[in-house]
Amino acid sequence: MERHGVTNQTVYRLLRRYWQRGMCRNALLPDYVNSGARGKRRKPNQAKLGRPRVVMEGKGAMSRRTSSAFFAGSSRNVCSGKTSVHS
């Protein structure tokens, strides 16, 4: 452990995670599902939220009105059978 620069606690935590999650390599991947603030709206005041834009310039966050209209329209089309989910 000294040779690799990790502590006993880190080795124990990773081994335990590996054993509890089915002894596969993917068990050691980070738990991004536990990241962030669940259920809280982001307020894009000055800087863009998320990854920087590479292709286009512009603002990056959808407003509440835009996002609710987008999701309402897409769910209506999928539920009515007008569009395919797998296309």
mmCIF file as gemmi writes it, N, C-alpha and C atoms, coordinates in Angstrom:
data_model
loop_
_atom_site.group_PDB
_atom_site.id
_atom_site.type_symbol
_atom_site.label_atom_id
_atom_site.label_alt_id
_atom_site.label_comp_id
_atom_site.label_asym_id
_atom_site.label_entity_id
_atom_site.label_seq_id
_atom_site.pdbx_PDB_ins_code
_atom_site.Cartn_x
_atom_site.Cartn_y
_atom_site.Cartn_z
_atom_site.occupancy
_atom_site.B_iso_or_equiv
_atom_site.pdbx_formal_charge
_atom_site.auth_seq_id
_atom_site.auth_asym_id
_atom_site.pdbx_PDB_model_num
ATOM 1 N N . MET Axp A 1 ? 0.83 -1.192 0 1 0 ? 1 A 1
ATOM 2 C CA . MET Axp A 1 ? 0 0 0 1 0 ? 1 A 1
ATOM 3 C C . MET Axp A 1 ? 0.873 1.254 0 1 0 ? 1 A 1
ATOM 4 N N . GLU Axp A 2 ? 1.969 1.2 0.704 1 0 ? 2 A 1
ATOM 5 C CA . GLU Axp A 2 ? 2.869 2.352 0.713 1 0 ? 2 A 1
ATOM 6 C C . GLU Axp A 2 ? 3.463 2.583 -0.672 1 0 ? 2 A 1
ATOM 7 N N . ARG Axp A 3 ? 3.728 1.488 -1.376 1 0 ? 3 A 1
ATOM 8 C CA . ARG Axp A 3 ? 4.336 1.597 -2.696 1 0 ? 3 A 1
ATOM 9 C C . ARG Axp A 3 ? 3.39 2.295 -3.681 1 0 ? 3 A 1
ATOM 10 N N . HIS Axp A 4 ? 2.094 2.081 -3.547 1 0 ? 4 A 1
ATOM 11 C CA . HIS Axp A 4 ? 1.116 2.673 -4.466 1 0 ? 4 A 1
ATOM 12 C C . HIS Axp A 4 ? 0.523 3.974 -3.941 1 0 ? 4 A 1
ATOM 13 N N . GLY Axp A 5 ? 0.812 4.33 -2.732 1 0 ? 5 A 1
ATOM 14 C CA . GLY Axp A 5 ? 0.336 5.606 -2.197 1 0 ? 5 A 1
ATOM 15 C C . GLY Axp A 5 ? -1.13 5.641 -1.829 1 0 ? 5 A 1
ATOM 16 N N . VAL Axp A 6 ? -1.69 4.52 -1.39 1 0 ? 6 A 1
ATOM 17 C CA . VAL Axp A 6 ? -3.08 4.5 -0.945 1 0 ? 6 A 1
ATOM 18 C C . VAL Axp A 6 ? -3.12 4.065 0.521 1 0 ? 6 A 1
ATOM 19 N N . THR Axp A 7 ? -4.162 4.451 1.199 1 0 ? 7 A 1
ATOM 20 C CA . THR Axp A 7 ? -4.294 4.124 2.614 1 0 ? 7 A 1
ATOM 21 C C . THR Axp A 7 ? -5.033 2.801 2.794 1 0 ? 7 A 1
ATOM 22 N N . ASN Axp A 8 ? -4.944 2.257 3.988 1 0 ? 8 A 1
ATOM 23 C CA . ASN Axp A 8 ? -5.686 1.039 4.32 1 0 ? 8 A 1
ATOM 24 C C . ASN Axp A 8 ? -7.18 1.252 4.156 1 0 ? 8 A 1
ATOM 25 N N . GLN Axp A 9 ? -7.633 2.419 4.532 1 0 ? 9 A 1
ATOM 26 C CA . GLN Axp A 9 ? -9.065 2.734 4.453 1 0 ? 9 A 1
ATOM 27 C C . GLN Axp A 9 ? -9.552 2.685 2.997 1 0 ? 9 A 1
ATOM 28 N N . THR Axp A 10 ? -8.756 3.209 2.068 1 0 ? 10 A 1
ATOM 29 C CA . THR Axp A 10 ? -9.14 3.211 0.661 1 0 ? 10 A 1
ATOM 30 C C . THR Axp A 10 ? -9.196 1.794 0.107 1 0 ? 10 A 1
ATOM 31 N N . VAL Axp A 11 ? -8.198 0.987 0.438 1 0 ? 11 A 1
ATOM 32 C CA . VAL Axp A 11 ? -8.176 -0.4 -0.033 1 0 ? 11 A 1
ATOM 33 C C . VAL Axp A 11 ? -9.372 -1.167 0.525 1 0 ? 11 A 1
ATOM 34 N N . TYR Axp A 12 ? -9.658 -1.006 1.794 1 0 ? 12 A 1
ATOM 35 C CA . TYR Axp A 12 ? -10.786 -1.692 2.421 1 0 ? 12 A 1
ATOM 36 C C . TYR Axp A 12 ? -12.106 -1.265 1.781 1 0 ? 12 A 1
ATOM 37 N N . ARG Axp A 13 ? -12.255 0.039 1.538 1 0 ? 13 A 1
ATOM 38 C CA . ARG Axp A 13 ? -13.487 0.56 0.948 1 0 ? 13 A 1
ATOM 39 C C . ARG Axp A 13 ? -13.688 0.005 -0.465 1 0 ? 13 A 1
ATOM 40 N N . LEU Axp A 14 ? -12.625 -0.03 -1.272 1 0 ? 14 A 1
ATOM 41 C CA . LEU Axp A 14 ? -12.742 -0.528 -2.639 1 0 ? 14 A 1
ATOM 42 C C . LEU Axp A 14 ? -12.986 -2.033 -2.679 1 0 ? 14 A 1
ATOM 43 N N . LEU Axp A 15 ? -12.321 -2.784 -1.812 1 0 ? 15 A 1
ATOM 44 C CA . LEU Axp A 15 ? -12.561 -4.226 -1.754 1 0 ? 15 A 1
ATOM 45 C C . LEU Axp A 15 ? -13.992 -4.534 -1.335 1 0 ? 15 A 1
ATOM 46 N N . ARG Axp A 16 ? -14.458 -3.812 -0.343 1 0 ? 16 A 1
ATOM 47 C CA . ARG Axp A 16 ? -15.818 -4.028 0.139 1 0 ? 16 A 1
ATOM 48 C C . ARG Axp A 16 ? -16.842 -3.708 -0.959 1 0 ? 16 A 1
ATOM 49 N N . ARG Axp A 17 ? -16.633 -2.605 -1.67 1 0 ? 17 A 1
ATOM 50 C CA . ARG Axp A 17 ? -17.521 -2.23 -2.768 1 0 ? 17 A 1
ATOM 51 C C . ARG Axp A 17 ? -17.493 -3.298 -3.859 1 0 ? 17 A 1
ATOM 52 N N . TYR Axp A 18 ? -16.317 -3.804 -4.173 1 0 ? 18 A 1
ATOM 53 C CA . TYR Axp A 18 ? -16.155 -4.841 -5.185 1 0 ? 18 A 1
ATOM 54 C C . TYR Axp A 18 ? -16.92 -6.108 -4.795 1 0 ? 18 A 1
ATOM 55 N N . TRP Axp A 19 ? -16.783 -6.545 -3.562 1 0 ? 19 A 1
ATOM 56 C CA . TRP Axp A 19 ? -17.449 -7.753 -3.089 1 0 ? 19 A 1
ATOM 57 C C . TRP Axp A 19 ? -18.965 -7.571 -3.031 1 0 ? 19 A 1
ATOM 58 N N . GLN Axp A 20 ? -19.418 -6.401 -2.545 1 0 ? 20 A 1
ATOM 59 C CA . GLN Axp A 20 ? -20.851 -6.182 -2.379 1 0 ? 20 A 1
ATOM 60 C C . GLN Axp A 20 ? -21.582 -6.011 -3.708 1 0 ? 20 A 1
ATOM 61 N N . ARG Axp A 21 ? -20.872 -5.545 -4.724 1 0 ? 21 A 1
ATOM 62 C CA . ARG Axp A 21 ? -21.524 -5.233 -5.998 1 0 ? 21 A 1
ATOM 63 C C . ARG Axp A 21 ? -21.284 -6.286 -7.069 1 0 ? 21 A 1
ATOM 64 N N . GLY Axp A 22 ? -20.984 -7.514 -6.67 1 0 ? 22 A 1
ATOM 65 C CA . GLY Axp A 22 ? -20.952 -8.616 -7.618 1 0 ? 22 A 1
ATOM 66 C C . GLY Axp A 22 ? -19.596 -8.975 -8.183 1 0 ? 22 A 1
ATOM 67 N N . MET Axp A 23 ? -18.536 -8.471 -7.633 1 0 ? 23 A 1
ATOM 68 C CA . MET Axp A 23 ? -17.169 -8.808 -8.023 1 0 ? 23 A 1
ATOM 69 C C . MET Axp A 23 ? -16.906 -8.638 -9.522 1 0 ? 23 A 1
ATOM 70 N N . CYS Axp A 24 ? -17.287 -7.474 -10.051 1 0 ? 24 A 1
ATOM 71 C CA . CYS Axp A 24 ? -16.969 -7.151 -11.443 1 0 ? 24 A 1
ATOM 72 C C . CYS Axp A 24 ? -16.276 -5.787 -11.47 1 0 ? 24 A 1
ATOM 73 N N . ARG Axp A 25 ? -15.599 -5.505 -12.565 1 0 ? 25 A 1
ATOM 74 C CA . ARG Axp A 25 ? -14.834 -4.25 -12.64 1 0 ? 25 A 1
ATOM 75 C C . ARG Axp A 25 ? -15.728 -3.025 -12.528 1 0 ? 25 A 1
ATOM 76 N N . ASN Axp A 26 ? -16.932 -3.096 -13.051 1 0 ? 26 A 1
ATOM 77 C CA . ASN Axp A 26 ? -17.837 -1.947 -13.01 1 0 ? 26 A 1
ATOM 78 C C . ASN Axp A 26 ? -18.26 -1.587 -11.591 1 0 ? 26 A 1
ATOM 79 N N . ALA Axp A 27 ? -18.076 -2.501 -10.654 1 0 ? 27 A 1
ATOM 80 C CA . ALA Axp A 27 ? -18.429 -2.218 -9.265 1 0 ? 27 A 1
ATOM 81 C C . ALA Axp A 27 ? -17.552 -1.127 -8.685 1 0 ? 27 A 1
ATOM 82 N N . LEU Axp A 28 ? -16.396 -0.905 -9.273 1 0 ? 28 A 1
ATOM 83 C CA . LEU Axp A 28 ? -15.458 0.087 -8.75 1 0 ? 28 A 1
ATOM 84 C C . LEU Axp A 28 ? -15.652 1.463 -9.372 1 0 ? 28 A 1
ATOM 85 N N . LEU Axp A 29 ? -16.589 1.585 -10.296 1 0 ? 29 A 1
ATOM 86 C CA . LEU Axp A 29 ? -16.859 2.893 -10.894 1 0 ? 29 A 1
ATOM 87 C C . LEU Axp A 29 ? -17.45 3.833 -9.849 1 0 ? 29 A 1
ATOM 88 N N . PRO Axp A 30 ? -17.211 5.145 -9.992 1 0 ? 30 A 1
ATOM 89 C CA . PRO Axp A 30 ? -17.736 6.093 -9.007 1 0 ? 30 A 1
ATOM 90 C C . PRO Axp A 30 ? -19.261 6.166 -9.026 1 0 ? 30 A 1
ATOM 91 N N . ASP Axp A 31 ? -19.837 6.561 -7.908 1 0 ? 31 A 1
ATOM 92 C CA . ASP Axp A 31 ? -21.295 6.66 -7.754 1 0 ? 31 A 1
ATOM 93 C C . ASP Axp A 31 ? -21.771 8.063 -8.122 1 0 ? 31 A 1
ATOM 94 N N . TYR Axp A 32 ? -21.864 8.348 -9.421 1 0 ? 32 A 1
ATOM 95 C CA . TYR Axp A 32 ? -22.299 9.677 -9.839 1 0 ? 32 A 1
ATOM 96 C C . TYR Axp A 32 ? -23.779 9.9 -9.581 1 0 ? 32 A 1
ATOM 97 N N . VAL Axp A 33 ? -24.524 8.828 -9.369 1 0 ? 33 A 1
ATOM 98 C CA . VAL Axp A 33 ? -25.95 8.981 -9.082 1 0 ? 33 A 1
ATOM 99 C C . VAL Axp A 33 ? -26.162 9.722 -7.758 1 0 ? 33 A 1
ATOM 100 N N . ASN Axp A 34 ? -25.193 9.66 -6.873 1 0 ? 34 A 1
ATOM 101 C CA . ASN Axp A 34 ? -25.312 10.339 -5.583 1 0 ? 34 A 1
ATOM 102 C C . ASN Axp A 34 ? -24.781 11.767 -5.62 1 0 ? 34 A 1
ATOM 103 N N . SER Axp A 35 ? -24.364 12.247 -6.772 1 0 ? 35 A 1
ATOM 104 C CA . SER Axp A 35 ? -23.801 13.596 -6.89 1 0 ? 35 A 1
ATOM 105 C C . SER Axp A 35 ? -24.894 14.615 -7.173 1 0 ? 35 A 1
ATOM 106 N N . GLY Axp A 36 ? -24.616 15.854 -6.841 1 0 ? 36 A 1
ATOM 107 C CA . GLY Axp A 36 ? -25.531 16.935 -7.164 1 0 ? 36 A 1
ATOM 108 C C . GLY Axp A 36 ? -26.578 17.161 -6.097 1 0 ? 36 A 1
ATOM 109 N N . ALA Axp A 37 ? -27.475 18.063 -6.393 1 0 ? 37 A 1
ATOM 110 C CA . ALA Axp A 37 ? -28.542 18.413 -5.461 1 0 ? 37 A 1
ATOM 111 C C . ALA Axp A 37 ? -29.863 17.988 -6.078 1 0 ? 37 A 1
ATOM 112 N N . ARG Axp A 38 ? -30.361 16.853 -5.669 1 0 ? 38 A 1
ATOM 113 C CA . ARG Axp A 38 ? -31.572 16.293 -6.254 1 0 ? 38 A 1
ATOM 114 C C . ARG Axp A 38 ? -32.779 17.184 -5.971 1 0 ? 38 A 1
ATOM 115 N N . GLY Axp A 39 ? -33.536 17.465 -7.025 1 0 ? 39 A 1
ATOM 116 C CA . GLY Axp A 39 ? -34.776 18.203 -6.882 1 0 ? 39 A 1
ATOM 117 C C . GLY Axp A 39 ? -34.63 19.709 -6.783 1 0 ? 39 A 1
ATOM 118 N N . LYS Axp A 40 ? -33.421 20.233 -6.923 1 0 ? 40 A 1
ATOM 119 C CA . LYS Axp A 40 ? -33.237 21.682 -6.843 1 0 ? 40 A 1
ATOM 120 C C . LYS Axp A 40 ? -32.983 22.239 -8.241 1 0 ? 40 A 1
ATOM 121 N N . ARG Axp A 41 ? -33.626 23.335 -8.556 1 0 ? 41 A 1
ATOM 122 C CA . ARG Axp A 41 ? -33.45 23.999 -9.845 1 0 ? 41 A 1
ATOM 123 C C . ARG Axp A 41 ? -32.154 24.798 -9.808 1 0 ? 41 A 1
ATOM 124 N N . ARG Axp A 42 ? -31.437 24.801 -10.903 1 0 ? 42 A 1
ATOM 125 C CA . ARG Axp A 42 ? -30.226 25.604 -11.033 1 0 ? 42 A 1
ATOM 126 C C . ARG Axp A 42 ? -30.605 26.995 -11.499 1 0 ? 42 A 1
ATOM 127 N N . LYS Axp A 43 ? -29.903 27.989 -11.013 1 0 ? 43 A 1
ATOM 128 C CA . LYS Axp A 43 ? -30.175 29.371 -11.391 1 0 ? 43 A 1
ATOM 129 C C . LYS Axp A 43 ? -28.996 29.903 -12.207 1 0 ? 43 A 1
ATOM 130 N N . PRO Axp A 44 ? -29.14 29.923 -13.533 1 0 ? 44 A 1
ATOM 131 C CA . PRO Axp A 44 ? -28.031 30.373 -14.38 1 0 ? 44 A 1
ATOM 132 C C . PRO Axp A 44 ? -27.91 31.892 -14.374 1 0 ? 44 A 1
ATOM 133 N N . ASN Axp A 45 ? -27.202 32.432 -13.417 1 0 ? 45 A 1
ATOM 134 C CA . ASN Axp A 45 ? -27.062 33.883 -13.311 1 0 ? 45 A 1
ATOM 135 C C . ASN Axp A 45 ? -26.002 34.434 -14.253 1 0 ? 45 A 1
ATOM 136 N N . GLN Axp A 46 ? -24.78 33.946 -14.126 1 0 ? 46 A 1
ATOM 137 C CA . GLN Axp A 46 ? -23.704 34.522 -14.923 1 0 ? 46 A 1
ATOM 138 C C . GLN Axp A 46 ? -23.037 33.484 -15.814 1 0 ? 46 A 1
ATOM 139 N N . ALA Axp A 47 ? -22.582 32.41 -15.248 1 0 ? 47 A 1
ATOM 140 C CA . ALA Axp A 47 ? -21.834 31.418 -16.018 1 0 ? 47 A 1
ATOM 141 C C . ALA Axp A 47 ? -22.756 30.3 -16.498 1 0 ? 47 A 1
ATOM 142 N N . LYS Axp A 48 ? -22.357 29.68 -17.594 1 0 ? 48 A 1
ATOM 143 C CA . LYS Axp A 48 ? -23.098 28.553 -18.122 1 0 ? 48 A 1
ATOM 144 C C . LYS Axp A 48 ? -22.955 27.372 -17.168 1 0 ? 48 A 1
ATOM 145 N N . LEU Axp A 49 ? -24.032 26.604 -17.004 1 0 ? 49 A 1
ATOM 146 C CA . LEU Axp A 49 ? -23.991 25.411 -16.179 1 0 ? 49 A 1
ATOM 147 C C . LEU Axp A 49 ? -23.511 24.237 -17.011 1 0 ? 49 A 1
ATOM 148 N N . GLY Axp A 50 ? -22.675 23.396 -16.452 1 0 ? 50 A 1
ATOM 149 C CA . GLY Axp A 50 ? -22.23 22.186 -17.138 1 0 ? 50 A 1
ATOM 150 C C . GLY Axp A 50 ? -21.002 22.392 -17.996 1 0 ? 50 A 1
ATOM 151 N N . ARG Axp A 51 ? -20.848 21.517 -18.961 1 0 ? 51 A 1
ATOM 152 C CA . ARG Axp A 51 ? -19.669 21.495 -19.812 1 0 ? 51 A 1
ATOM 153 C C . ARG Axp A 51 ? -19.632 22.707 -20.734 1 0 ? 51 A 1
ATOM 154 N N . PRO Axp A 52 ? -18.458 23.278 -20.986 1 0 ? 52 A 1
ATOM 155 C CA . PRO Axp A 52 ? -18.36 24.428 -21.892 1 0 ? 52 A 1
ATOM 156 C C . PRO Axp A 52 ? -18.75 24.051 -23.314 1 0 ? 52 A 1
ATOM 157 N N . ARG Axp A 53 ? -19.323 25.002 -24.042 1 0 ? 53 A 1
ATOM 158 C CA . ARG Axp A 53 ? -19.735 24.757 -25.417 1 0 ? 53 A 1
ATOM 159 C C . ARG Axp A 53 ? -18.508 24.696 -26.325 1 0 ? 53 A 1
ATOM 160 N N . VAL Axp A 54 ? -18.574 23.813 -27.316 1 0 ? 54 A 1
ATOM 161 C CA . VAL Axp A 54 ? -17.487 23.67 -28.269 1 0 ? 54 A 1
ATOM 162 C C . VAL Axp A 54 ? -17.952 24.097 -29.658 1 0 ? 54 A 1
ATOM 163 N N . VAL Axp A 55 ? -19.189 23.767 -30.016 1 0 ? 55 A 1
ATOM 164 C CA . VAL Axp A 55 ? -19.67 23.961 -31.372 1 0 ? 55 A 1
ATOM 165 C C . VAL Axp A 55 ? -20.347 25.308 -31.559 1 0 ? 55 A 1
ATOM 166 N N . MET Axp A 56 ? -21.27 25.677 -30.667 1 0 ? 56 A 1
ATOM 167 C CA . MET Axp A 56 ? -22.07 26.886 -30.86 1 0 ? 56 A 1
ATOM 168 C C . MET Axp A 56 ? -21.93 27.818 -29.672 1 0 ? 56 A 1
ATOM 169 N N . GLU Axp A 57 ? -22.092 29.082 -29.935 1 0 ? 57 A 1
ATOM 170 C CA . GLU Axp A 57 ? -22.138 30.074 -28.868 1 0 ? 57 A 1
ATOM 171 C C . GLU Axp A 57 ? -23.578 30.193 -28.381 1 0 ? 57 A 1
ATOM 172 N N . GLY Axp A 58 ? -23.761 30.754 -27.201 1 0 ? 58 A 1
ATOM 173 C CA . GLY Axp A 58 ? -25.11 30.981 -26.714 1 0 ? 58 A 1
ATOM 174 C C . GLY Axp A 58 ? -25.246 30.62 -25.263 1 0 ? 58 A 1
ATOM 175 N N . LYS Axp A 59 ? -26.468 30.787 -24.768 1 0 ? 59 A 1
ATOM 176 C CA . LYS Axp A 59 ? -26.746 30.447 -23.38 1 0 ? 59 A 1
ATOM 177 C C . LYS Axp A 59 ? -27.013 28.97 -23.278 1 0 ? 59 A 1
ATOM 178 N N . GLY Axp A 60 ? -26.69 28.395 -22.129 1 0 ? 60 A 1
ATOM 179 C CA . GLY Axp A 60 ? -26.731 26.952 -22.04 1 0 ? 60 A 1
ATOM 180 C C . GLY Axp A 60 ? -27.895 26.359 -21.288 1 0 ? 60 A 1
ATOM 181 N N . ALA Axp A 61 ? -28.55 27.077 -20.412 1 0 ? 61 A 1
ATOM 182 C CA . ALA Axp A 61 ? -29.581 26.466 -19.585 1 0 ? 61 A 1
ATOM 183 C C . ALA Axp A 61 ? -30.97 26.774 -20.138 1 0 ? 61 A 1
ATOM 184 N N . MET Axp A 62 ? -31.864 25.795 -20.04 1 0 ? 62 A 1
ATOM 185 C CA . MET Axp A 62 ? -33.248 26.01 -20.428 1 0 ? 62 A 1
ATOM 186 C C . MET Axp A 62 ? -33.991 26.644 -19.263 1 0 ? 62 A 1
ATOM 187 N N . SER Axp A 63 ? -34.886 27.52 -19.566 1 0 ? 63 A 1
ATOM 188 C CA . SER Axp A 63 ? -35.702 28.1 -18.508 1 0 ? 63 A 1
ATOM 189 C C . SER Axp A 63 ? -36.777 27.095 -18.102 1 0 ? 63 A 1
ATOM 190 N N . ARG Axp A 64 ? -37.447 27.358 -17.018 1 0 ? 64 A 1
ATOM 191 C CA . ARG Axp A 64 ? -38.496 26.459 -16.542 1 0 ? 64 A 1
ATOM 192 C C . ARG Axp A 64 ? -39.614 26.353 -17.575 1 0 ? 64 A 1
ATOM 193 N N . ARG Axp A 65 ? -39.968 27.465 -18.202 1 0 ? 65 A 1
ATOM 194 C CA . ARG Axp A 65 ? -41.036 27.478 -19.186 1 0 ? 65 A 1
ATOM 195 C C . ARG Axp A 65 ? -40.648 26.649 -20.416 1 0 ? 65 A 1
ATOM 196 N N . THR Axp A 66 ? -39.413 26.81 -20.882 1 0 ? 66 A 1
ATOM 197 C CA . THR Axp A 66 ? -38.956 26.075 -22.055 1 0 ? 66 A 1
ATOM 198 C C . THR Axp A 66 ? -38.869 24.588 -21.777 1 0 ? 66 A 1
ATOM 199 N N . SER Axp A 67 ? -38.317 24.224 -20.619 1 0 ? 67 A 1
ATOM 200 C CA . SER Axp A 67 ? -38.148 22.799 -20.327 1 0 ? 67 A 1
ATOM 201 C C . SER Axp A 67 ? -39.493 22.12 -20.112 1 0 ? 67 A 1
ATOM 202 N N . SER Axp A 68 ? -40.432 22.783 -19.453 1 0 ? 68 A 1
ATOM 203 C CA . SER Axp A 68 ? -41.732 22.143 -19.239 1 0 ? 68 A 1
ATOM 204 C C . SER Axp A 68 ? -42.485 21.995 -20.553 1 0 ? 68 A 1
ATOM 205 N N . ALA Axp A 69 ? -42.359 22.961 -21.454 1 0 ? 69 A 1
ATOM 206 C CA . ALA Axp A 69 ? -43.008 22.862 -22.762 1 0 ? 69 A 1
ATOM 207 C C . ALA Axp A 69 ? -42.372 21.746 -23.587 1 0 ? 69 A 1
ATOM 208 N N . PHE Axp A 70 ? -41.07 21.62 -23.506 1 0 ? 70 A 1
ATOM 209 C CA . PHE Axp A 70 ? -40.366 20.57 -24.244 1 0 ? 70 A 1
ATOM 210 C C . PHE Axp A 70 ? -40.8 19.19 -23.781 1 0 ? 70 A 1
ATOM 211 N N . PHE Axp A 71 ? -40.773 18.972 -22.473 1 0 ? 71 A 1
ATOM 212 C CA . PHE Axp A 71 ? -41.118 17.659 -21.96 1 0 ? 71 A 1
ATOM 213 C C . PHE Axp A 71 ? -42.605 17.359 -22.111 1 0 ? 71 A 1
ATOM 214 N N . ALA Axp A 72 ? -43.456 18.346 -22.011 1 0 ? 72 A 1
ATOM 215 C CA . ALA Axp A 72 ? -44.889 18.12 -22.185 1 0 ? 72 A 1
ATOM 216 C C . ALA Axp A 72 ? -45.181 17.73 -23.625 1 0 ? 72 A 1
ATOM 217 N N . GLY Axp A 73 ? -44.558 18.403 -24.582 1 0 ? 73 A 1
ATOM 218 C CA . GLY Axp A 73 ? -44.773 18.088 -25.988 1 0 ? 73 A 1
ATOM 219 C C . GLY Axp A 73 ? -44.241 16.725 -26.363 1 0 ? 73 A 1
ATOM 220 N N . SER Axp A 74 ? -43.069 16.374 -25.87 1 0 ? 74 A 1
ATOM 221 C CA . SER Axp A 74 ? -42.491 15.081 -26.237 1 0 ? 74 A 1
ATOM 222 C C . SER Axp A 74 ? -43.276 13.939 -25.611 1 0 ? 74 A 1
ATOM 223 N N . SER Axp A 75 ? -43.784 14.107 -24.392 1 0 ? 75 A 1
ATOM 224 C CA . SER Axp A 75 ? -44.552 13.021 -23.776 1 0 ? 75 A 1
ATOM 225 C C . SER Axp A 75 ? -45.908 12.857 -24.458 1 0 ? 75 A 1
ATOM 226 N N . ARG Axp A 76 ? -46.494 13.946 -24.921 1 0 ? 76 A 1
ATOM 227 C CA . ARG Axp A 76 ? -47.768 13.85 -25.639 1 0 ? 76 A 1
ATOM 228 C C . ARG Axp A 76 ? -47.596 13.049 -26.926 1 0 ? 76 A 1
ATOM 229 N N . ASN Axp A 77 ? -46.508 13.322 -27.669 1 0 ? 77 A 1
ATOM 230 C CA . ASN Axp A 77 ? -46.286 12.616 -28.936 1 0 ? 77 A 1
ATOM 231 C C . ASN Axp A 77 ? -45.987 11.154 -28.71 1 0 ? 77 A 1
ATOM 232 N N . VAL Axp A 78 ? -45.211 10.828 -27.719 1 0 ? 78 A 1
ATOM 233 C CA . VAL Axp A 78 ? -44.866 9.437 -27.469 1 0 ? 78 A 1
ATOM 234 C C . VAL Axp A 78 ? -46.09 8.679 -26.996 1 0 ? 78 A 1
ATOM 235 N N . CYS Axp A 79 ? -46.892 9.266 -26.115 1 0 ? 79 A 1
ATOM 236 C CA . CYS Axp A 79 ? -48.066 8.575 -25.598 1 0 ? 79 A 1
ATOM 237 C C . CYS Axp A 79 ? -49.149 8.384 -26.661 1 0 ? 79 A 1
ATOM 238 N N . SER Axp A 80 ? -49.219 9.295 -27.63 1 0 ? 80 A 1
ATOM 239 C CA . SER Axp A 80 ? -50.245 9.179 -28.654 1 0 ? 80 A 1
ATOM 240 C C . SER Axp A 80 ? -49.82 8.265 -29.789 1 0 ? 80 A 1
ATOM 241 N N . GLY Axp A 81 ? -48.545 7.869 -29.809 1 0 ? 81 A 1
ATOM 242 C CA . GLY Axp A 81 ? -48.054 6.981 -30.852 1 0 ? 81 A 1
ATOM 243 C C . GLY Axp A 81 ? -47.626 7.705 -32.107 1 0 ? 81 A 1
ATOM 244 N N . LYS Axp A 82 ? -47.532 9.03 -32.096 1 0 ? 82 A 1
ATOM 245 C CA . LYS Axp A 82 ? -47.147 9.793 -33.288 1 0 ? 82 A 1
ATOM 246 C C . LYS Axp A 82 ? -45.665 9.603 -33.598 1 0 ? 82 A 1
ATOM 247 N N . THR Axp A 83 ? -44.838 9.408 -32.577 1 0 ? 83 A 1
ATOM 248 C CA . THR Axp A 83 ? -43.411 9.229 -32.827 1 0 ? 83 A 1
ATOM 249 C C . THR Axp A 83 ? -42.958 7.955 -32.141 1 0 ? 83 A 1
ATOM 250 N N . SER Axp A 84 ? -41.874 7.427 -32.622 1 0 ? 84 A 1
ATOM 251 C CA . SER Axp A 84 ? -41.31 6.23 -32.044 1 0 ? 84 A 1
ATOM 252 C C . SER Axp A 84 ? -40.236 6.606 -31.032 1 0 ? 84 A 1
ATOM 253 N N . VAL Axp A 85 ? -40.191 5.939 -29.934 1 0 ? 85 A 1
ATOM 254 C CA . VAL Axp A 85 ? -39.19 6.205 -28.903 1 0 ? 85 A 1
ATOM 255 C C . VAL Axp A 85 ? -37.825 5.741 -29.386 1 0 ? 85 A 1
ATOM 256 N N . HIS Axp A 86 ? -37.8 4.722 -30.241 1 0 ? 86 A 1
ATOM 257 C CA . HIS Axp A 86 ? -36.553 4.109 -30.661 1 0 ? 86 A 1
ATOM 258 C C . HIS Axp A 86 ? -36.008 4.662 -31.974 1 0 ? 86 A 1
ATOM 259 N N . SER Axp A 87 ? -36.553 5.723 -32.499 1 0 ? 87 A 1
ATOM 260 C CA . SER Axp A 87 ? -36.069 6.236 -33.786 1 0 ? 87 A 1
ATOM 261 C C . SER Axp A 87 ? -34.933 7.202 -33.611 1 0 ? 87 A 1
